[in-house]
Amino acid sequence: MQKQLLKAIIDKELQEIDEEMATLDNSDISTVIDFHTRHGIKDAQERQENNEPTELEFPYAISDELKKAMNTDMLELEVSLQLYYRSCYFGTAEEQMRYRHAILAMRT
């Protein structure tokens, strides 16, 4: 009896998961990109407003003092990169170039 009950529960749970997965359009990557970029931009802007540490990775052997000194610039870069990435999928060519040029201008 226990084996039959366990089998029934497993079958039911798997069926529910299969039905849920069948209703999702997993082939549309733009939906995933849209979600991640919207949240990525929002998160980066919040870190920038609160002067929290950037999530961009520094090369190894960079001192904490240097990371702190660069944090404001890195946060600006992080926001710009998120906006550029989003424009690559959903923006115009003009927007893409504007964000790219802004990022390149940060190098000087």
C-alpha positions in Angstrom: 0.0 0.0 0.0 2.8 2.5 0.9 4.6 1.8 -2.4 1.4 2.5 -4.3 0.8 5.7 -2.4 4.3 6.9 -2.9 4.1 6.1 -6.6 0.8 8.1 -6.9 2.3 11.1 -5.1 5.4 11.0 -7.3 3.3 10.7 -10.5 1.1 13.6 -9.4 4.0 15.9 -8.5 5.8 15.1 -11.7 2.7 15.6 -13.8 2.2 19.1 -12.2 5.8 20.1 -12.9 5.5 18.8 -16.5 2.3 20.7 -17.1 3.9 23.9 -15.7 7.0 23.5 -17.8 4.8 22.9 -20.9 3.1 26.2 -20.4 6.4 28.2 -20.3 8.0 29.3 -23.6 11.6 28.4 -22.8 12.7 29.1 -26.3 12.2 32.9 -25.9 15.6 34.0 -24.5 14.6 37.7 -24.8 12.2 37.3 -21.8 15.0 36.0 -19.7 17.3 38.8 -20.9 14.6 41.4 -20.2 14.1 40.2 -16.7 17.8 40.0 -15.8 18.7 43.4 -17.3 15.8 45.2 -15.7 16.8 43.9 -12.3 20.5 44.3 -13.0 20.0 47.9 -13.8 17.9 48.5 -10.8 20.3 46.7 -8.5 23.3 48.6 -9.9 21.5 51.9 -9.6 20.6 51.2 -5.9 24.2 50.3 -5.1 25.3 53.5 -6.8 22.8 55.6 -4.8 23.9 54.0 -1.6 27.6 53.9 -2.5 27.7 50.2 -1.9 30.5 48.0 -3.3 30.3 47.2 -7.0 29.6 43.7 -8.2 32.2 44.0 -11.0 35.2 41.8 -10.4 38.6 43.3 -9.9 41.8 41.4 -11.0 43.5 39.5 -8.3 45.9 41.2 -5.9 44.1 44.5 -5.8 44.1 46.1 -2.4 40.9 46.9 -0.6 41.9 50.5 -0.4 42.2 50.7 -4.2 38.8 49.0 -4.6 37.2 51.5 -2.2 38.9 54.4 -4.0 37.6 53.2 -7.4 34.1 52.2 -6.2 32.3 55.3 -7.4 33.7 54.9 -10.9 33.1 51.2 -10.9 29.5 51.7 -9.9 29.0 54.2 -12.8 30.6 51.6 -15.1 28.4 48.8 -13.8 25.2 50.8 -14.5 26.5 51.8 -17.9 27.3 48.2 -18.8 23.9 47.1 -17.8 22.3 49.8 -19.9 24.5 48.9 -22.8 23.8 45.2 -22.5 20.1 45.9 -22.5 20.3 48.2 -25.5 22.1 45.4 -27.4 18.9 43.4 -27.2 16.1 45.9 -27.1 17.6 49.3 -28.1 18.2 51.0 -31.3 21.6 51.1 -33.0 21.9 54.7 -31.9 21.3 53.8 -28.2 23.9 51.0 -28.5 26.5 53.3 -29.9 25.7 56.0 -27.3 26.2 53.6 -24.4 29.3 52.1 -25.9 30.9 55.5 -26.5 30.0 56.5 -22.9 31.7 53.4 -21.6 34.7 53.9 -23.8 34.9 57.5 -22.6 35.3 56.3 -19.1 38.7 54.8 -20.1 40.3 58.2 -20.4 
